[in-house]
Amino acid sequence: MISELHLPWMELSILILLFGAIWIRMTHDRDTAYRRCLLICGLVFLTTVCEWIDFESLNTFEARDHFNIFDWVFNNDFFIIDELSAPLLPLAALLYLLTVLSTLKTKGHRFPFSSALLSEAILLATLSCKEPWGIIALLSVATILPYLEIKAHHLSTRVYVLHMGLFIALLVVGGALSHFGEAGDSISLTAGALLTTAALLRSGIIPLHCWMTDLFEKVTFGTALLFVTPMTGAYAMVRLVFPIAPDWALQGIALVSLTTAVYAAGMALVQREARRFFCYLFLSHSSLVLVGLEMATPLGLTGGLCVWISVGISLAGFALTFRSIEARIGRISLVKYHGLYDHTPTLAALFLVTGLASIGFPGTVGFIGTELLIEGAIEVYPLVGTAVVIAAALNSIAILQAYFRVFTGARHTATISLRARTSEHVAILILVALILGGGLYPQPGVTSRQHAAMELIRLRGAVLNDSTHPSDPNIGVTDLTETSQPLMKLHEDQ
C-alpha cells in the first residue's frame, strides 16, 4: 500500500505553473511579467518544499497525493514521489526561481518568462512520474520549447532537431519493444539498448553531444541552463534502464560515461568562449553522475546520487555567475583577460566558490559525494577511480583558468557601474549557503541518498530475480546485504 501525502502538493505545483504561464502570456508589460513570474516561481518553490517536508514526515520510500486533481486524465498512481525524486523537486523549483530572480531588467525582453513556467511544469511532472510511458511523453514534450526559441531567433534548428528527433524515436521504439519481449531475450535487450542510447543522448554522452553546445550558442543562457541542469537524462536512466539492465550493460554505460567525463574536462581546458566552456564543464560533471548511477553498488550509487545534488547546486550557481557577467559585457571570450575583479568583486568570489564546489573542494557540498563516488568506482575497477580523479583534476584547472581570464590580468574600463544587483547577490548567495551548509553538515543528505540507493538496488534485484527465479522472492537479499557493508563501514568511521 502506497502512503499518501496530506495535500496534493505535486498537482498544485503543476497547476500553478500552467495557469501562471497563461497569465504571463496575456501580460504585455515586461516589468509586470517579471514580477508575476517571480511570484509564481516563489509560490511553486514553497509548495515543493512543503511536499518534501510532508514526504519526510511519512518515513516511507514512496508516496502519492491524498487525492488526484488530474484524476480525469491520469490514474491515481501517475504522480508518485520517492526518496530519489523528493529532493529533486525543490531543487528544480529553486533553480527556476533563482534564474528568474537574477535576470536583469535590461535582458528581460530576451528571456521567455511564460515558456520558462511551462518548462518548469513539464520538469516537475517528469520528476514526479514513475510510469515509463509518462516519462517518455514528458521528456519528448520538453524538447519543443527550446526548438521554438531557436526558431524565434531565426537560427538553424537542424542540429537540435536531428538529435532530439532521434532521442524521441529511440524512446518511443524502446518503450514499445519493452512490452513485447521476455526478460533477457533479444527483444528485451534491444529495447534496453534503445532506451539507454536515448538517455545517453539526452545526457550529452560522446559522440552524441554536439546538440548541447549548439543549444548554448543559439538560445538564451537562462533557457539552456534550465534545460540541461536538472539532468533529466540521468533521471530517465534511473527509471527506464537501471531496473532492467544486466550488470555488464551498466558497467559498459559507466565506462562510456567516464570516457565522456575525461574528454569533456579536457575540452573545457581549451575553449575560447565562456558558454562552450560551461557546456563542456557541465558535460564532464553530469557524466560523472552517470558513472556513479551505473555502478549498481550501494557505495557507487550513493556517491552518484550525492554528486547529482551537489552538481545541480554548485553548477547552477556557477552558471548564474557567468550569466550575470555576460549580461554586462556580452558574450565572454576566454582568449583574453578581462580584469573584472575591481568592478564585480562579489561575483568573482561567488564564481570561485561555486566552481570549486562542483569539483568537490573540502568543506563544500560536493566533497562527500565525490569521495563516495571515487570509493565506489575503485570497488568495481581501480582504473575507473583513477580516471574519475583525472577528470576532477582537469575540471579544477579549467575553472581556475577561467577565473583568471575573466577577473584578473588587465584593467577593465567601463562607463557605467558593473557591480552586481541585489537580486543577483541574493540568488547566488542562496546557492552558496546551500553549498557550504551541505559541506559542513553533510550527514542528512548522505543518509537520504543512501536510503534511496539501497531501495533502488533492492527494486532492481526484485525485477531481475522475478525474471530468472519467479518462484523465489528471497533470492538476492543476502547479496544486497553483503554489498552494503562498505557503505555501513564508512558511516561507522564518520
Secondary structure, 3 states (H helix, E strand, C coil): CCEECCCCHHHHHHHHHHHHHHHHHCCCCHHHHHHHHHHHHHHHHHHHHHHHHHHHHHCCCEEECCCCCCCCCCCCCCEEEECCCCCHHHHHHHHHHHHHHCCCHHHCCCCCHHHHHHHHHHHHHHHCECCHHHHHHHHHHHCHHHHHHHHHCCCCCHHHHHHHHHHHHHHHHHHHHCCCCCCCCHHHHHHHHHHHHHHHHHHCCCCCCHHHHHHHHHCCHHHHHHHHCCCHHHHHHHHHHCCCCCHHHHHHHHHHHHHHHHHHHHHHHCCCEHHHHHHHHHHHHHHHHHHHHCCCCHHHHHHHHHHHHHHHHHHHHHHHHHHHHHHHHCCCECCCCCCCCCCCHHHHHHHHHHHHHHCCCCCCCHHHHHHHHHHHHHHHCHHHHHHHHHHHHHHHHHHHHHHHHHHCCCCCCCCCCCCCCHHHHHHHHHHHHHHHHHHHCCHHHHHHHHHHHHHHHHHHHHHHHHHHCCCCCCCCHHHHHHHCHHHHHHHHHC
